[in-house]
Amino acid sequence: MSAALALLLGTTLLGVDPCAGAPDLASAAEAIDRGEVARADYLSSLALAMSPDCPEALVIQGRVLTLKGRLREGREALEKAVRLAPNNAEARYQLGIWLYRRLLYAEAVPQLEKVVALRPADARAHDYLALNLEGLGEAERADLAYRSALKVKDGPFPDAFFDYYYGRFLLKQNRLEESRSHLDRAVALRPDERAVHYERGKLHLALKEYGAARRDAERALSLRDPAGLVLDLQVYYLLATVYARLGETELARKYAELSRTTSIPDRPR
């Protein structure tokens, strides 16, 4: 489901329209999804000029400010939206994502718990809740959240990366055959994503299926990853390990050296 429809549902949950007279904020959310940050900025600023306490406009503004690198102001806008409309699921959802991406897992969890209570069919929110619980080392609660996402993954708020996230989690838990079913599906759904091939390569390595591990690792290396989910050096390390298992010492040495000498790029927070 688009962020635009989510915004509209958020307003419906409130039972009132605190943004009466504001411009079309659904269009602003769609503009962000299309990468049209300037248009989203214009529409949200216009809405706030007319209705300074409009939660939906504050959500858009918070996202825009974050995309511009104005992180403190972005967080403040999202937190203000939550204060003004504590039952607005989209406001809490966007704040939860903001906190997760800054590794503030303990702060993100209560926001996302509220989202899944308000919007139980939101697979994305269940997934983000699980990811934050993973970050806190709470594997059992994370598994429950993933299972909740599984029940609604084909509903109105699907998450295209659910099988990747859950398959990766199951691999960490050494539940290898369960992981296989999800990572196979993730690769089928997202064949041009580096991350899904990388995780399945790690799974094949754990299962001692070295030929399959090689194919996935080499495929991962061939794919760009602008989001930075899986770094080049991670793929180099996987390739070095796989080639060593296969007895291809020159290739293993090459990628071991690359994994040692490749620097970790700075990531904007």
BALOBA-1460 file (C-alpha; in Angstrom, 3 decimals):
// residues 269
<rec num="1" residu="m" x="0.000" y="0.000" z="0.000"/>
<rec num="2" residu="s" x="1.224" y="3.498" z="-0.832"/>
<rec num="3" residu="a" x="2.175" y="6.063" z="1.789"/>
<rec num="4" residu="a" x="-0.577" y="8.264" z="0.356"/>
<rec num="5" residu="l" x="-3.340" y="5.789" z="1.232"/>
<rec num="6" residu="a" x="-1.727" y="5.169" z="4.599"/>
<rec num="7" residu="l" x="-1.981" y="8.887" z="5.324"/>
<rec num="8" residu="l" x="-5.651" y="8.888" z="4.458"/>
<rec num="9" residu="l" x="-6.262" y="5.892" z="6.729"/>
<rec num="10" residu="g" x="-4.393" y="7.667" z="9.493"/>
<rec num="11" residu="t" x="-6.808" y="10.586" z="9.254"/>
<rec num="12" residu="t" x="-9.763" y="8.204" z="9.309"/>
<rec num="13" residu="l" x="-8.487" y="6.588" z="12.509"/>
<rec num="14" residu="l" x="-8.478" y="9.987" z="14.174"/>
<rec num="15" residu="g" x="-12.190" y="10.419" z="13.476"/>
<rec num="16" residu="v" x="-11.703" y="14.108" z="12.659"/>
<rec num="17" residu="d" x="-9.871" y="16.097" z="10.043"/>
<rec num="18" residu="p" x="-7.411" y="18.495" z="11.704"/>
<rec num="19" residu="c" x="-6.093" y="19.391" z="8.248"/>
<rec num="20" residu="a" x="-9.294" y="20.828" z="6.809"/>
<rec num="21" residu="g" x="-8.490" y="23.301" z="4.044"/>
<rec num="22" residu="a" x="-4.959" y="21.993" z="3.582"/>
<rec num="23" residu="p" x="-3.752" y="21.050" z="0.093"/>
<rec num="24" residu="d" x="-3.747" y="17.455" z="-1.129"/>
<rec num="25" residu="l" x="-1.324" y="15.724" z="1.247"/>
<rec num="26" residu="a" x="-1.840" y="12.356" z="-0.426"/>
<rec num="27" residu="s" x="-0.151" y="13.891" z="-3.454"/>
<rec num="28" residu="a" x="2.713" y="15.004" z="-1.225"/>
<rec num="29" residu="a" x="3.224" y="11.448" z="0.055"/>
<rec num="30" residu="e" x="3.136" y="10.123" z="-3.501"/>
<rec num="31" residu="a" x="5.715" y="12.755" z="-4.497"/>
<rec num="32" residu="i" x="8.134" y="11.401" z="-1.884"/>
<rec num="33" residu="d" x="7.591" y="7.875" z="-3.205"/>
<rec num="34" residu="r" x="8.499" y="9.168" z="-6.678"/>
<rec num="35" residu="g" x="11.566" y="10.997" z="-5.373"/>
<rec num="36" residu="e" x="10.000" y="14.427" z="-5.935"/>
<rec num="37" residu="v" x="11.162" y="15.873" z="-2.636"/>
<rec num="38" residu="a" x="10.791" y="19.528" z="-3.688"/>
<rec num="39" residu="r" x="7.114" y="19.059" z="-4.544"/>
<rec num="40" residu="a" x="6.447" y="17.239" z="-1.267"/>
<rec num="41" residu="d" x="8.245" y="20.049" z="0.574"/>
<rec num="42" residu="y" x="6.132" y="22.693" z="-1.149"/>
<rec num="43" residu="l" x="2.818" y="20.930" z="-0.428"/>
<rec num="44" residu="s" x="3.603" y="20.187" z="3.212"/>
<rec num="45" residu="s" x="4.876" y="23.731" z="3.823"/>
<rec num="46" residu="l" x="1.705" y="25.154" z="2.263"/>
<rec num="47" residu="a" x="-0.446" y="22.899" z="4.434"/>
<rec num="48" residu="l" x="1.405" y="23.919" z="7.597"/>
<rec num="49" residu="a" x="1.066" y="27.593" z="6.701"/>
<rec num="50" residu="m" x="-2.703" y="27.059" z="6.646"/>
<rec num="51" residu="s" x="-2.915" y="24.524" z="9.493"/>
<rec num="52" residu="p" x="0.235" y="24.563" z="11.676"/>
<rec num="53" residu="d" x="-0.976" y="21.604" z="13.737"/>
<rec num="54" residu="c" x="-1.902" y="19.342" z="10.840"/>
<rec num="55" residu="p" x="-0.380" y="15.926" z="11.752"/>
<rec num="56" residu="e" x="-0.374" y="14.622" z="8.182"/>
<rec num="57" residu="a" x="1.551" y="17.672" z="6.973"/>
<rec num="58" residu="l" x="4.018" y="17.279" z="9.844"/>
<rec num="59" residu="v" x="4.621" y="13.661" z="8.842"/>
<rec num="60" residu="i" x="5.422" y="14.723" z="5.278"/>
<rec num="61" residu="q" x="7.599" y="17.575" z="6.534"/>
<rec num="62" residu="g" x="9.474" y="15.213" z="8.858"/>
<rec num="63" residu="r" x="10.226" y="12.844" z="5.994"/>
<rec num="64" residu="v" x="11.289" y="15.698" z="3.712"/>
<rec num="65" residu="l" x="13.590" y="17.238" z="6.319"/>
<rec num="66" residu="t" x="15.182" y="13.850" z="6.943"/>
<rec num="67" residu="l" x="15.774" y="13.340" z="3.227"/>
<rec num="68" residu="k" x="17.448" y="16.763" z="3.179"/>
<rec num="69" residu="g" x="19.785" y="15.692" z="5.973"/>
<rec num="70" residu="r" x="18.115" y="17.915" z="8.593"/>
<rec num="71" residu="l" x="17.723" y="15.011" z="10.967"/>
<rec num="72" residu="r" x="16.972" y="16.793" z="14.240"/>
<rec num="73" residu="e" x="14.239" y="18.896" z="12.624"/>
<rec num="74" residu="g" x="12.864" y="15.829" z="10.879"/>
<rec num="75" residu="r" x="12.555" y="13.952" z="14.147"/>
<rec num="76" residu="e" x="10.962" y="16.955" z="15.855"/>
<rec num="77" residu="a" x="8.299" y="17.210" z="13.149"/>
<rec num="78" residu="l" x="7.446" y="13.504" z="13.453"/>
<rec num="79" residu="e" x="7.343" y="13.665" z="17.245"/>
<rec num="80" residu="k" x="5.058" y="16.710" z="17.098"/>
<rec num="81" residu="a" x="2.714" y="14.803" z="14.777"/>
<rec num="82" residu="v" x="2.577" y="11.938" z="17.296"/>
<rec num="83" residu="r" x="1.908" y="14.319" z="20.196"/>
<rec num="84" residu="l" x="-0.924" y="16.001" z="18.296"/>
<rec num="85" residu="a" x="-2.423" y="12.744" z="17.054"/>
<rec num="86" residu="p" x="-1.316" y="9.836" z="19.255"/>
<rec num="87" residu="n" x="-3.621" y="7.427" z="17.410"/>
<rec num="88" residu="n" x="-2.327" y="8.348" z="13.962"/>
<rec num="89" residu="a" x="-0.727" y="5.090" z="12.885"/>
<rec num="90" residu="e" x="1.223" y="6.609" z="9.997"/>
<rec num="91" residu="a" x="2.843" y="9.248" z="12.217"/>
<rec num="92" residu="r" x="4.057" y="6.582" z="14.635"/>
<rec num="93" residu="y" x="5.115" y="4.323" z="11.768"/>
<rec num="94" residu="q" x="7.301" y="6.997" z="10.180"/>
<rec num="95" residu="l" x="8.780" y="7.926" z="13.570"/>
<rec num="96" residu="g" x="9.513" y="4.248" z="14.223"/>
<rec num="97" residu="i" x="11.337" y="3.968" z="10.897"/>
<rec num="98" residu="w" x="13.289" y="7.162" z="11.646"/>
<rec num="99" residu="l" x="14.431" y="5.741" z="14.998"/>
<rec num="100" residu="y" x="15.280" y="2.332" z="13.527"/>
<rec num="101" residu="r" x="17.501" y="3.840" z="10.853"/>
<rec num="102" residu="r" x="19.448" y="5.683" z="13.581"/>
<rec num="103" residu="l" x="19.823" y="2.399" z="15.524"/>
<rec num="104" residu="l" x="17.600" y="3.697" z="18.331"/>
<rec num="105" residu="y" x="15.901" y="0.340" z="18.726"/>
<rec num="106" residu="a" x="14.624" y="0.753" z="22.278"/>
<rec num="107" residu="e" x="12.854" y="3.981" z="21.308"/>
<rec num="108" residu="a" x="11.476" y="2.544" z="18.082"/>
<rec num="109" residu="v" x="9.850" y="-0.529" z="19.635"/>
<rec num="110" residu="p" x="7.035" y="1.249" z="21.557"/>
<rec num="111" residu="q" x="6.184" y="3.336" z="18.497"/>
<rec num="112" residu="l" x="5.875" y="0.265" z="16.293"/>
<rec num="113" residu="e" x="3.994" y="-1.713" z="18.950"/>
<rec num="114" residu="k" x="1.417" y="1.063" z="18.892"/>
<rec num="115" residu="v" x="1.300" y="0.942" z="15.084"/>
<rec num="116" residu="v" x="0.543" y="-2.784" z="14.983"/>
<rec num="117" residu="a" x="-2.153" y="-2.280" z="17.622"/>
<rec num="118" residu="l" x="-3.747" y="0.486" z="15.525"/>
<rec num="119" residu="r" x="-3.099" y="-1.139" z="12.155"/>
<rec num="120" residu="p" x="-2.743" y="-4.909" z="12.738"/>
<rec num="121" residu="a" x="-2.782" y="-5.708" z="9.002"/>
<rec num="122" residu="d" x="0.390" y="-3.681" z="8.403"/>
<rec num="123" residu="a" x="3.030" y="-6.290" z="7.531"/>
<rec num="124" residu="r" x="5.663" y="-3.554" z="7.204"/>
<rec num="125" residu="a" x="5.146" y="-2.415" z="10.779"/>
<rec num="126" residu="h" x="5.376" y="-5.989" z="12.100"/>
<rec num="127" residu="d" x="8.613" y="-6.396" z="10.126"/>
<rec num="128" residu="y" x="10.117" y="-3.183" z="11.474"/>
<rec num="129" residu="l" x="9.091" y="-4.188" z="14.984"/>
<rec num="130" residu="a" x="10.870" y="-7.520" z="14.482"/>
<rec num="131" residu="l" x="13.998" y="-5.803" z="13.134"/>
<rec num="132" residu="n" x="14.181" y="-3.535" z="16.168"/>
<rec num="133" residu="l" x="13.671" y="-6.444" z="18.541"/>
<rec num="134" residu="e" x="16.497" y="-8.245" z="16.735"/>
<rec num="135" residu="g" x="18.655" y="-5.196" z="17.312"/>
<rec num="136" residu="l" x="17.892" y="-5.447" z="21.028"/>
<rec num="137" residu="g" x="18.811" y="-9.154" z="21.053"/>
<rec num="138" residu="e" x="15.221" y="-10.250" z="21.767"/>
<rec num="139" residu="a" x="15.046" y="-13.166" z="19.338"/>
<rec num="140" residu="e" x="11.871" y="-14.794" z="20.691"/>
<rec num="141" residu="r" x="9.858" y="-11.577" z="20.500"/>
<rec num="142" residu="a" x="11.317" y="-10.855" z="17.067"/>
<rec num="143" residu="d" x="10.182" y="-14.290" z="15.854"/>
<rec num="144" residu="l" x="6.653" y="-13.594" z="17.096"/>
<rec num="145" residu="a" x="6.625" y="-10.274" z="15.233"/>
<rec num="146" residu="y" x="7.810" y="-11.949" z="12.036"/>
<rec num="147" residu="r" x="5.089" y="-14.580" z="12.413"/>
<rec num="148" residu="s" x="2.538" y="-11.804" z="12.756"/>
<rec num="149" residu="a" x="3.874" y="-10.253" z="9.556"/>
<rec num="150" residu="l" x="3.603" y="-13.635" z="7.834"/>
<rec num="151" residu="k" x="-0.133" y="-13.757" z="8.588"/>
<rec num="152" residu="v" x="-0.811" y="-10.411" z="6.890"/>
<rec num="153" residu="k" x="1.973" y="-10.212" z="4.299"/>
<rec num="154" residu="d" x="-0.518" y="-10.392" z="1.416"/>
<rec num="155" residu="g" x="-2.856" y="-7.804" z="2.959"/>
<rec num="156" residu="p" x="-3.261" y="-4.054" z="2.379"/>
<rec num="157" residu="f" x="0.218" y="-3.152" z="3.702"/>
<rec num="158" residu="p" x="2.568" y="-5.778" z="2.177"/>
<rec num="159" residu="d" x="6.327" y="-5.738" z="2.621"/>
<rec num="160" residu="a" x="8.219" y="-6.830" z="-0.491"/>
<rec num="161" residu="f" x="11.249" y="-7.703" z="1.647"/>
<rec num="162" residu="f" x="9.460" y="-9.843" z="4.242"/>
<rec num="163" residu="d" x="10.952" y="-13.137" z="3.012"/>
<rec num="164" residu="y" x="14.431" y="-11.607" z="2.958"/>
<rec num="165" residu="y" x="14.137" y="-10.272" z="6.512"/>
<rec num="166" residu="y" x="12.632" y="-13.448" z="7.947"/>
<rec num="167" residu="g" x="14.944" y="-15.741" z="5.993"/>
<rec num="168" residu="r" x="17.958" y="-13.795" z="7.268"/>
<rec num="169" residu="f" x="16.649" y="-13.996" z="10.841"/>
<rec num="170" residu="l" x="16.089" y="-17.751" z="10.567"/>
<rec num="171" residu="l" x="19.628" y="-18.181" z="9.224"/>
<rec num="172" residu="k" x="20.991" y="-16.375" z="12.276"/>
<rec num="173" residu="q" x="18.965" y="-18.759" z="14.440"/>
<rec num="174" residu="n" x="20.463" y="-21.750" z="12.568"/>
<rec num="175" residu="r" x="16.992" y="-22.795" z="11.393"/>
<rec num="176" residu="l" x="18.437" y="-23.547" z="7.988"/>
<rec num="177" residu="e" x="15.648" y="-25.339" z="6.153"/>
<rec num="178" residu="e" x="13.090" y="-22.759" z="7.261"/>
<rec num="179" residu="s" x="15.494" y="-20.059" z="6.138"/>
<rec num="180" residu="r" x="15.886" y="-21.749" z="2.754"/>
<rec num="181" residu="s" x="12.172" y="-21.578" z="1.971"/>
<rec num="182" residu="h" x="12.045" y="-17.841" z="2.645"/>
<rec num="183" residu="l" x="15.331" y="-16.928" z="0.967"/>
<rec num="184" residu="d" x="14.416" y="-18.942" z="-2.131"/>
<rec num="185" residu="r" x="11.193" y="-16.963" z="-2.299"/>
<rec num="186" residu="a" x="13.064" y="-13.699" z="-1.705"/>
<rec num="187" residu="v" x="15.371" y="-14.433" z="-4.653"/>
<rec num="188" residu="a" x="12.402" y="-15.355" z="-6.849"/>
<rec num="189" residu="l" x="10.636" y="-12.106" z="-5.954"/>
<rec num="190" residu="r" x="13.706" y="-9.809" z="-6.046"/>
<rec num="191" residu="p" x="16.202" y="-11.447" z="-8.436"/>
<rec num="192" residu="d" x="18.109" y="-8.208" z="-9.025"/>
<rec num="193" residu="e" x="18.683" y="-7.372" z="-5.348"/>
<rec num="194" residu="r" x="22.193" y="-7.990" z="-4.048"/>
<rec num="195" residu="a" x="21.065" y="-8.591" z="-0.478"/>
<rec num="196" residu="v" x="18.866" y="-11.607" z="-1.221"/>
<rec num="197" residu="h" x="21.622" y="-13.407" z="-3.144"/>
<rec num="198" residu="y" x="24.162" y="-12.566" z="-0.449"/>
<rec num="199" residu="e" x="22.028" y="-14.022" z="2.347"/>
<rec num="200" residu="r" x="21.174" y="-17.128" z="0.349"/>
<rec num="201" residu="g" x="24.874" y="-17.544" z="-0.425"/>
<rec num="202" residu="k" x="25.559" y="-17.523" z="3.314"/>
<rec num="203" residu="l" x="22.822" y="-20.098" z="3.780"/>
<rec num="204" residu="h" x="24.313" y="-22.387" z="1.122"/>
<rec num="205" residu="l" x="27.688" y="-22.016" z="2.808"/>
<rec num="206" residu="a" x="26.195" y="-23.061" z="6.147"/>
<rec num="207" residu="l" x="24.620" y="-26.071" z="4.411"/>
<rec num="208" residu="k" x="27.993" y="-26.914" z="2.764"/>
<rec num="209" residu="e" x="26.423" y="-26.449" z="-0.675"/>
<rec num="210" residu="y" x="29.504" y="-24.709" z="-1.993"/>
<rec num="211" residu="g" x="28.628" y="-24.642" z="-5.686"/>
<rec num="212" residu="a" x="25.298" y="-22.960" z="-4.960"/>
<rec num="213" residu="a" x="27.015" y="-20.601" z="-2.517"/>
<rec num="214" residu="r" x="29.461" y="-19.608" z="-5.256"/>
<rec num="215" residu="r" x="26.671" y="-18.848" z="-7.728"/>
<rec num="216" residu="d" x="24.814" y="-16.635" z="-5.279"/>
<rec num="217" residu="a" x="27.951" y="-14.859" z="-4.070"/>
<rec num="218" residu="e" x="29.112" y="-14.148" z="-7.615"/>
<rec num="219" residu="r" x="25.628" y="-12.931" z="-8.518"/>
<rec num="220" residu="a" x="25.641" y="-10.652" z="-5.474"/>
<rec num="221" residu="l" x="28.963" y="-9.181" z="-6.543"/>
<rec num="222" residu="s" x="27.595" y="-8.428" z="-10.010"/>
<rec num="223" residu="l" x="24.671" y="-6.395" z="-8.645"/>
<rec num="224" residu="r" x="24.822" y="-2.787" z="-7.480"/>
<rec num="225" residu="d" x="23.410" y="-1.934" z="-4.071"/>
<rec num="226" residu="p" x="22.798" y="1.841" z="-3.904"/>
<rec num="227" residu="a" x="21.033" y="1.491" z="-0.544"/>
<rec num="228" residu="g" x="24.152" y="-0.045" z="0.995"/>
<rec num="229" residu="l" x="22.358" y="-3.019" z="2.565"/>
<rec num="230" residu="v" x="25.291" y="-5.292" z="1.705"/>
<rec num="231" residu="l" x="28.734" y="-3.753" z="1.255"/>
<rec num="232" residu="d" x="31.281" y="-4.885" z="-1.305"/>
<rec num="233" residu="l" x="33.649" y="-6.034" z="1.432"/>
<rec num="234" residu="q" x="30.953" y="-8.323" z="2.851"/>
<rec num="235" residu="v" x="30.590" y="-9.985" z="-0.532"/>
<rec num="236" residu="y" x="34.398" y="-10.219" z="-0.864"/>
<rec num="237" residu="y" x="34.611" y="-12.016" z="2.485"/>
<rec num="238" residu="l" x="31.862" y="-14.446" z="1.484"/>
<rec num="239" residu="l" x="33.574" y="-15.149" z="-1.838"/>
<rec num="240" residu="a" x="36.931" y="-15.695" z="-0.143"/>
<rec num="241" residu="t" x="35.349" y="-18.232" z="2.201"/>
<rec num="242" residu="v" x="33.462" y="-20.038" z="-0.550"/>
<rec num="243" residu="y" x="36.473" y="-20.225" z="-2.869"/>
<rec num="244" residu="a" x="38.590" y="-21.575" z="-0.017"/>
<rec num="245" residu="r" x="36.033" y="-24.328" z="0.601"/>
<rec num="246" residu="l" x="36.117" y="-25.157" z="-3.113"/>
<rec num="247" residu="g" x="39.927" y="-25.328" z="-3.103"/>
<rec num="248" residu="e" x="40.340" y="-22.356" z="-5.464"/>
<rec num="249" residu="t" x="43.234" y="-20.835" z="-3.565"/>
<rec num="250" residu="e" x="44.114" y="-17.981" z="-5.950"/>
<rec num="251" residu="l" x="40.558" y="-16.655" z="-5.989"/>
<rec num="252" residu="a" x="40.280" y="-17.149" z="-2.239"/>
<rec num="253" residu="r" x="43.486" y="-15.170" z="-1.728"/>
<rec num="254" residu="k" x="42.330" y="-12.403" z="-4.066"/>
<rec num="255" residu="y" x="39.039" y="-11.825" z="-2.275"/>
<rec num="256" residu="a" x="40.524" y="-12.237" z="1.178"/>
<rec num="257" residu="e" x="42.910" y="-9.395" z="0.323"/>
<rec num="258" residu="l" x="40.062" y="-7.274" z="-1.022"/>
<rec num="259" residu="s" x="38.040" y="-7.873" z="2.130"/>
<rec num="260" residu="r" x="41.008" y="-6.653" z="4.203"/>
<rec num="261" residu="t" x="41.810" y="-3.569" z="2.148"/>
<rec num="262" residu="t" x="38.367" y="-2.282" z="1.154"/>
<rec num="263" residu="s" x="37.253" y="0.568" z="3.380"/>
<rec num="264" residu="i" x="33.778" y="0.887" z="4.868"/>
<rec num="265" residu="p" x="31.997" y="3.887" z="3.298"/>
<rec num="266" residu="d" x="30.449" y="6.520" z="5.526"/>
<rec num="267" residu="r" x="26.691" y="6.264" z="5.713"/>
<rec num="268" residu="p" x="24.547" y="9.330" z="6.298"/>
<rec num="269" residu="r" x="22.394" y="8.942" z="9.391"/>
